[in-house]
Amino acid sequence: MQLKQCIVVRDDLKLSTGKLAVQVAHASIMAMELTRKDIVEQWKEEGMRKIVLRGGDEEHLFRLKSEAESLGIPAAIVRDAGLTEVPPGTVTALGLGPAPDEIMDRVTGRLSLL
């Protein structure tokens, strides 16, 4: 079974490169912490594959989160502290998984790479 983690970033916010990198890192760790330990260990052994994708607005990220959770994929929404580029509480990213490729693709397969 091949595993991957997907991080979906809001494309409408036009975050700077540095801000984007930090939000992706937050999403990755937050989603991993929600994942079963045996899955995380297997994912680590496989090389911790991650895909970063373009999302729409906040509503789009919440729809993807619901869809993922209905399929048993761990999902974490990142809300920014608001210290730099966006207001406090702004939803910036969604971390998904790790989870099996074929299940993850049912949620993220139609999204574009960032």
N, C-alpha and C positions, 0 to 999 in steps of 0.2 A: 504494500500500500504506500503510495507516494503522498506525502503531506506538504502543504504549503500554508503560509499565512498571507492574507491580503490586507492591505491598508488602503482605505478609500479616503481621499482628501478632498475637501470642498474646493472646487475649481472657481467658484464665484467670489472667493475672498481675495484672490490674487496676493497670496502671502509671499514674503521675500524668501529667498532660498534657505537662509538660516532658520527662519521661523518654521518653514515647511519641514525641514529636517528634524527639528525638535518635536513637532507635532506627530510626525511619523514614528519617531522613537517612543514617544509616550503611548501611542496607539499599539505598537508592537508589544511593549511590556505589559500594558494593561490587559490586552486580550490573552497573552500567554499565561498570565496569572489566573485566568478563569478556566484554563484548559486542564484536563486530567493529566496527572504527572506522567503516566505511561505514554500518553500521546506526545507530550513535550519531550520526553527522553528519546522517543523514536525520531521526532522531528530534528532534534539536535544531531543524532547519529546520521541523518540524511543530509545534513549541511544547513539546516535552518532556512530553507527557501522562503523568500518574501517577495511579494509583488505589490508595487505601489500604483494605485489606479486613480483616475479622475472621477470625482463624484459631482453631484449637482449642488443643490442648496441643502440647508439643514433638514428640511422635510425628506429629501431624497435619502440622506444618511439614515434617518430613523426608519424609513421604509425598508432599506436594505438590512438594517439591524433586526427588524421584526422577521423578515424573510429568513435570515440566517438562523436566528434562534428557533424558528419553527422546524428547521432541519437539524437542530442539535449542534450548530456551530457556535462556539463562544464568541460573544460580541461585546465590544467596549467602545463607548462614545467618549471622545476627548473634549473637555470644556476648558478653554484657555483661562488663565488667571487674569488676563487683561493688563499685564504690566508693560506691554510694548505696542503691538500693532493693532490689536482688536479689543473691543470692550470686554470686561469681565463676563465670564459665562458663555462666551461665543463657542458654539460647537464648531470644531475645526476638522476633525478626522474620526474615522471609524476603524477600529482594529477587529479583524476577524480571524479566528483560529489561532494555531494551526488546526487544519482539518484535511480529510482526504480530498485530493484534487477534484474528483468527479462530483463530490457534494459541493465543494466551494464554487466550482464553475457554474452550478445552477443559480448561484446568487450573483457572482461577479463576472461571468463569462461574456456579458454584453458591454462591459465597461472598457474604456480606453486606458492604455498605459499612461502614466504621468511622465 
